[in-house]
Each structure stands twice: as structure tokens, then as C-alpha cells.
Amino acid sequence: MAGVRSRHSLSPSEQREFQSVLEKRQTRDMMQFYSNLVQRCFDDCINDFTSKALSTKEETCVSRCVDKFIKTSDRLGQRFAEQNQAMMQGGGAGSAGAGFGGR
């Protein structure tokens, strides 16, 4: 990684370009997350197409699905951050402990 520079050592124009790329990537990732959430919960919960309105059962299912999806995503993000922190402090992947499945 000898050719990699810190973001702070970039010129102002390089920093703007870096920020633009980062924002585009974050927007793309957020849209992908939302798309996956909608597709997953729709597939799991919506199965009666005889009415325009959601049934109480479908509404409950969608609410639980969204809640579970977001909580799972948050937990994965926390575990990723914990693993990254452990790797940075320990200096390598072997110091990360039990991995994503560990508690």
C-alpha cells in the first residue's frame, strides 16, 4: 500500500473528487439496501392481490420484516466495526477473535 495516500494529504480538488465518489457510493449502497428491504418484505409478506389495501396480517408482517431487517443490518454493522477495531489494534486478521458468528 505504498502508493496509497491519506485523504488529508490530497489536494483540494482531489479531496472534492474523493468526497464526490464517496457520496455516490453511499447513495448507491443506501438505494441497494432499500431495494433489498422492499423486495424481501414484499416477497415474504404480500400474497393477497385481490385488494388494493394491505390486510392486517400483511401490515403486521411488513412491520416486523422491516424491523428485523434493520436490526440485523445494524447488528452486522456493529460486528463489522468491532472486528475492524480488533484487527487495527491487533495488527492482523488473526487477532479478530471469534469472527462474525462469535459473541
MODELLER restraints for C-alpha pairs under 7 A, 6 or more apart:
rsr = mdl.restraints
at = mdl.atoms
rsr.add(forms.Gaussian(group=physical.xy_distance, feature=features.Distance(at['CA:7:A'], at['CA:15:A']), mean=6.86, stdev=0.5))
rsr.add(forms.Gaussian(group=physical.xy_distance, feature=features.Distance(at['CA:37:A'], at['CA:66:A']), mean=6.92, stdev=0.5))
rsr.add(forms.Gaussian(group=physical.xy_distance, feature=features.Distance(at['CA:37:A'], at['CA:69:A']), mean=6.89, stdev=0.5))
rsr.add(forms.Gaussian(group=physical.xy_distance, feature=features.Distance(at['CA:41:A'], at['CA:62:A']), mean=5.81, stdev=0.5))
rsr.add(forms.Gaussian(group=physical.xy_distance, feature=features.Distance(at['CA:41:A'], at['CA:65:A']), mean=5.73, stdev=0.5))
rsr.add(forms.Gaussian(group=physical.xy_distance, feature=features.Distance(at['CA:41:A'], at['CA:66:A']), mean=6.87, stdev=0.5))
rsr.add(forms.Gaussian(group=physical.xy_distance, feature=features.Distance(at['CA:45:A'], at['CA:58:A']), mean=5.53, stdev=0.5))
rsr.add(forms.Gaussian(group=physical.xy_distance, feature=features.Distance(at['CA:45:A'], at['CA:61:A']), mean=5.59, stdev=0.5))
rsr.add(forms.Gaussian(group=physical.xy_distance, feature=features.Distance(at['CA:45:A'], at['CA:62:A']), mean=5.99, stdev=0.5))
rsr.add(forms.Gaussian(group=physical.xy_distance, feature=features.Distance(at['CA:46:A'], at['CA:58:A']), mean=6.01, stdev=0.5))
rsr.add(forms.Gaussian(group=physical.xy_distance, feature=features.Distance(at['CA:79:A'], at['CA:100:A']), mean=6.32, stdev=0.5))
rsr.add(forms.Gaussian(group=physical.xy_distance, feature=features.Distance(at['CA:83:A'], at['CA:96:A']), mean=5.52, stdev=0.5))
rsr.add(forms.Gaussian(group=physical.xy_distance, feature=features.Distance(at['CA:86:A'], at['CA:95:A']), mean=6.52, stdev=0.5))
rsr.add(forms.Gaussian(group=physical.xy_distance, feature=features.Distance(at['CA:86:A'], at['CA:96:A']), mean=5.16, stdev=0.5))
rsr.add(forms.Gaussian(group=physical.xy_distance, feature=features.Distance(at['CA:87:A'], at['CA:93:A']), mean=5.51, stdev=0.5))
rsr.add(forms.Gaussian(group=physical.xy_distance, feature=features.Distance(at['CA:87:A'], at['CA:95:A']), mean=5.97, stdev=0.5))
rsr.add(forms.Gaussian(group=physical.xy_distance, feature=features.Distance(at['CA:87:A'], at['CA:96:A']), mean=5.40, stdev=0.5))
